[in-house]
């Protein structure tokens, strides 16, 4: 079982990243911070999905909301584009959180930067509330030149197994990059078995972290993980996630990744 760790306990965090390849961290963001993030996303008028890829980049936001944008009147379009800029800038500030960057820079003994992001909606009873991700490794998409790739998953709302939460497979990062099979796009049309499926090594088990708003899950690039559909009535599971890596990391352009260093 993974213990929830305070961000002020770097040695315990580093130990868990070494042994398990993942950890749950509390104290960096508050519930108020998460409500603020959720309120900013409401400016995009997306309702309950789909998942947004790279919402920290204005061009990506416009490309994914263009159907809504063209339906607006002239002055409404101007205001909407202002909202897009506001949201993308705000999320970039979240991704540049100094506490997170300091922790990871200390862990990898090298400056760390942020790159791709995604915002996931999983409200019960909606199309994207039924979305699930197969066991996969982020490194299969990014193909990084070193082992510093880490996914940061910020729980905007409470998360557990029943409301579409993440699962991780502690220790699976020690097996390196595994062979994977592409299953489904996780864009507008697909909700079932998304991702690049890989086989879980024998003897390893799934663990479902229970998180509160503001909790962070760190997931190393070779760690196998995925998520379940939301089966909890009345719940709305939202997560803002982004990737980090050493600044000297090289990547291959993936199917969706299009890695771009934030700074």
C-alpha positions as CSV (number, residue, x, y, z in Angstrom):
1,X,0.0,0.0,0.0
2,X,1.2,3.5,-0.9
3,X,1.2,6.0,2.0
4,X,0.1,9.6,1.5
5,X,3.2,11.7,2.0
6,X,3.6,15.3,2.8
7,X,5.6,17.3,0.2
8,X,7.9,18.4,3.0
9,X,9.2,14.8,3.3
10,X,11.5,14.6,0.2
11,X,13.5,11.6,1.4
12,X,10.4,9.5,1.9
13,X,9.0,10.6,-1.5
14,X,12.3,9.7,-3.2
15,X,12.3,6.3,-1.5
16,X,8.8,5.5,-2.7
17,X,9.7,6.7,-6.3
18,X,12.6,4.3,-6.2
19,X,10.8,1.3,-4.8
20,X,7.3,1.7,-6.1
21,X,7.8,4.0,-9.1
22,X,4.8,6.1,-7.8
23,X,3.7,8.1,-4.7
24,X,0.8,10.2,-3.4
25,X,1.7,13.6,-2.2
26,X,-0.4,16.0,-0.1
27,X,0.1,19.7,0.8
28,X,1.1,21.3,-2.5
29,X,-2.4,22.3,-3.6
30,X,-5.5,23.0,-1.5
31,X,-9.1,22.3,-2.1
32,X,-9.6,26.0,-2.8
33,X,-6.9,25.8,-5.5
34,X,-8.8,22.9,-7.1
35,X,-12.1,24.8,-7.1
36,X,-10.3,27.7,-8.8
37,X,-8.9,25.4,-11.5
38,X,-12.3,23.8,-12.1
39,X,-13.9,27.2,-12.3
40,X,-11.4,28.3,-14.9
41,X,-12.2,25.2,-17.1
42,X,-15.9,26.1,-16.9
43,X,-15.0,29.2,-19.0
44,X,-14.4,26.9,-22.0
45,X,-18.1,25.7,-21.8
46,X,-17.2,22.1,-22.5
47,X,-19.7,20.6,-20.1
48,X,-18.5,17.1,-19.2
49,X,-15.9,16.3,-21.8
50,X,-14.1,15.2,-23.8
51,X,-10.7,15.0,-22.4
52,X,-8.6,18.1,-23.4
53,X,-5.1,17.5,-24.7
54,X,-2.5,20.2,-23.9
55,X,-5.0,22.8,-22.5
56,X,-1.9,24.9,-21.4
57,X,-1.4,25.8,-25.1
58,X,-3.8,28.2,-26.8
59,X,-3.5,26.6,-30.2
60,X,-4.5,23.2,-28.8
61,X,-7.4,24.6,-26.9
62,X,-8.7,26.4,-29.9
63,X,-8.4,23.3,-32.1
64,X,-10.3,21.2,-29.6
65,X,-13.1,23.8,-29.0
66,X,-13.5,25.1,-32.6
67,X,-17.0,23.5,-33.0
68,X,-18.2,25.5,-30.1
69,X,-16.3,28.6,-31.2
70,X,-17.9,28.8,-34.7
71,X,-21.4,28.5,-33.1
72,X,-20.9,31.8,-31.2
73,X,-21.7,35.3,-32.4
74,X,-18.9,37.7,-33.2
75,X,-18.5,39.4,-29.8
76,X,-19.0,36.1,-28.1
77,X,-16.1,34.7,-30.1
78,X,-13.8,37.5,-29.0
79,X,-14.7,36.9,-25.3
80,X,-14.2,33.1,-25.8
81,X,-10.8,33.6,-27.3
82,X,-9.9,35.8,-24.3
83,X,-11.0,33.0,-22.0
84,X,-8.9,30.5,-23.9
85,X,-5.8,32.7,-23.3
86,X,-6.7,33.1,-19.6
87,X,-7.2,29.4,-19.1
88,X,-4.0,28.3,-20.9
89,X,-1.8,30.9,-19.0
90,X,-3.4,29.9,-15.7
91,X,-2.7,26.2,-16.3
92,X,0.9,26.9,-17.3
93,X,1.4,28.6,-13.9
94,X,0.0,25.4,-12.2
95,X,2.5,23.3,-14.2
96,X,5.4,25.6,-13.1
97,X,4.7,25.0,-9.4
98,X,8.1,25.4,-7.7
99,X,7.5,22.8,-5.0
100,X,7.0,20.1,-7.6
101,X,9.9,21.2,-9.8
102,X,12.2,21.4,-6.8
103,X,11.3,17.9,-5.6
104,X,11.9,16.3,-9.0
105,X,15.0,18.3,-9.7
106,X,16.5,17.1,-6.4
107,X,15.4,13.6,-7.2
108,X,17.0,13.5,-10.6
109,X,19.9,15.8,-9.6
110,X,19.2,17.8,-12.7
111,X,16.9,20.7,-13.7
112,X,13.4,19.5,-14.6
113,X,10.8,21.1,-16.8
114,X,7.2,20.5,-17.6
115,X,5.7,19.5,-21.0
116,X,2.5,18.0,-22.2
117,X,-0.8,18.2,-20.2
118,X,-4.3,16.9,-20.2
119,X,-7.5,17.6,-18.4
120,X,-9.9,14.7,-17.8
121,X,-13.6,14.8,-17.1
122,X,-15.4,11.7,-15.8
123,X,-18.8,12.7,-14.6
124,X,-21.1,9.8,-13.8
125,X,-23.7,9.0,-16.4
126,X,-22.0,10.9,-19.2
127,X,-20.2,9.4,-22.2
128,X,-16.7,10.3,-20.8
129,X,-17.7,9.1,-17.4
130,X,-17.5,5.6,-18.9
131,X,-14.0,6.1,-20.3
132,X,-11.3,3.8,-19.1
133,X,-7.6,3.4,-19.9
134,X,-5.9,0.0,-20.3
135,X,-2.6,-0.8,-18.4
136,X,0.0,1.2,-20.2
137,X,3.3,3.0,-19.8
138,X,3.7,6.7,-20.7
139,X,7.2,6.0,-22.0
140,X,5.7,4.0,-24.8
141,X,4.3,7.2,-26.2
142,X,7.2,9.6,-25.5
143,X,10.1,7.2,-25.9
144,X,12.3,9.4,-23.7
145,X,16.1,9.2,-23.8
146,X,16.4,8.7,-20.0
147,X,14.3,7.6,-17.1
148,X,13.3,11.0,-15.8
149,X,9.8,11.1,-17.3
150,X,7.2,11.6,-14.5
151,X,3.5,12.2,-14.9
152,X,1.9,14.5,-12.3
153,X,-1.8,13.8,-11.7
154,X,-3.6,16.5,-9.7
155,X,-6.9,15.4,-8.2
156,X,-9.4,18.2,-8.7
157,X,-12.1,16.2,-7.0
158,X,-11.9,13.1,-4.7
159,X,-10.8,10.0,-6.5
160,X,-11.1,6.2,-5.8
161,X,-11.6,3.0,-7.7
162,X,-15.4,3.4,-8.1
163,X,-15.5,6.9,-9.4
164,X,-13.1,6.4,-12.4
165,X,-9.9,6.6,-10.4
166,X,-6.4,5.7,-11.5
167,X,-4.8,2.4,-10.8
168,X,-1.0,2.0,-10.6
169,X,1.1,-1.2,-10.5
170,X,3.9,-0.6,-8.0
171,X,7.3,-1.9,-9.0
172,X,6.4,-2.3,-12.7
173,X,8.8,0.5,-13.6
174,X,11.7,-1.8,-12.9
175,X,10.9,-3.9,-16.0
176,X,11.8,-1.1,-18.4
177,X,9.9,-0.4,-21.6
178,X,7.5,-3.3,-22.3
179,X,6.0,-4.3,-25.7
180,X,2.7,-2.6,-26.2
181,X,-0.3,-2.8,-28.5
182,X,-2.2,0.3,-29.6
183,X,-5.9,0.0,-28.7
184,X,-8.0,3.2,-29.0
185,X,-7.6,6.9,-29.4
186,X,-8.7,8.8,-26.3
187,X,-10.2,11.7,-28.3
188,X,-13.8,12.6,-28.9
189,X,-15.0,9.3,-30.3
190,X,-13.4,6.6,-28.0
191,X,-14.1,5.8,-24.4
192,X,-13.4,2.1,-24.0
193,X,-10.0,0.6,-23.5
194,X,-8.0,3.7,-24.5
195,X,-4.2,3.7,-24.6
196,X,-1.3,1.5,-25.6
197,X,-1.9,-1.8,-23.7
198,X,1.0,-3.7,-22.2
199,X,1.1,-7.0,-20.3
200,X,1.5,-6.7,-16.6
201,X,4.5,-8.8,-15.3
202,X,3.4,-11.9,-13.3
203,X,3.1,-11.3,-9.6
204,X,2.4,-7.6,-9.7
205,X,-0.9,-6.2,-8.6
206,X,-3.0,-3.1,-9.2
207,X,-3.3,-0.5,-6.4
208,X,-6.0,2.2,-6.4
209,X,-4.9,5.4,-4.6
210,X,-7.7,7.2,-2.8
211,X,-7.1,10.9,-3.1
212,X,-8.6,14.2,-1.9
213,X,-8.8,17.4,-3.9
214,X,-5.3,18.8,-4.1
215,X,-3.5,15.5,-3.8
216,X,-0.8,14.6,-6.4
217,X,0.1,11.2,-7.8
218,X,3.6,11.0,-9.2
219,X,3.9,8.2,-11.9
220,X,7.3,7.4,-13.4
221,X,7.4,6.9,-17.1
222,X,7.9,3.1,-17.1
223,X,5.3,2.5,-14.4
224,X,2.2,0.6,-15.7
225,X,-1.0,2.4,-14.8
226,X,-4.5,3.0,-16.2
227,X,-8.0,4.0,-15.0
228,X,-11.5,2.7,-14.5
229,X,-14.9,4.1,-15.6
230,X,-16.9,6.1,-13.1
231,X,-19.5,3.9,-11.4
232,X,-20.4,6.2,-8.5
233,X,-23.7,8.0,-8.9
234,X,-23.6,11.8,-8.5
235,X,-19.8,12.0,-8.7
236,X,-17.7,14.1,-11.0
237,X,-14.1,12.9,-11.1
238,X,-11.8,15.5,-12.6
239,X,-8.0,15.4,-13.0
240,X,-5.4,17.8,-14.4
241,X,-2.3,16.0,-15.4
242,X,1.0,16.9,-17.0
243,X,4.4,15.4,-17.8
244,X,7.7,16.4,-16.4
245,X,11.3,15.4,-17.4
246,X,14.9,16.6,-17.2
247,X,15.5,19.5,-19.5
248,X,18.1,17.5,-21.4
249,X,15.7,14.7,-22.3
250,X,15.1,13.9,-25.9
251,X,11.8,12.5,-27.2
252,X,10.3,10.9,-30.3
253,X,7.1,12.5,-31.4
254,X,4.3,10.2,-30.3
255,X,0.8,9.6,-31.6
256,X,-0.6,12.3,-29.3
257,X,2.4,13.5,-27.3
258,X,4.0,16.1,-29.5
259,X,6.5,16.9,-26.7
260,X,7.2,20.5,-26.1
261,X,9.2,21.8,-23.2
262,X,7.4,24.6,-21.2
263,X,10.6,26.3,-20.2
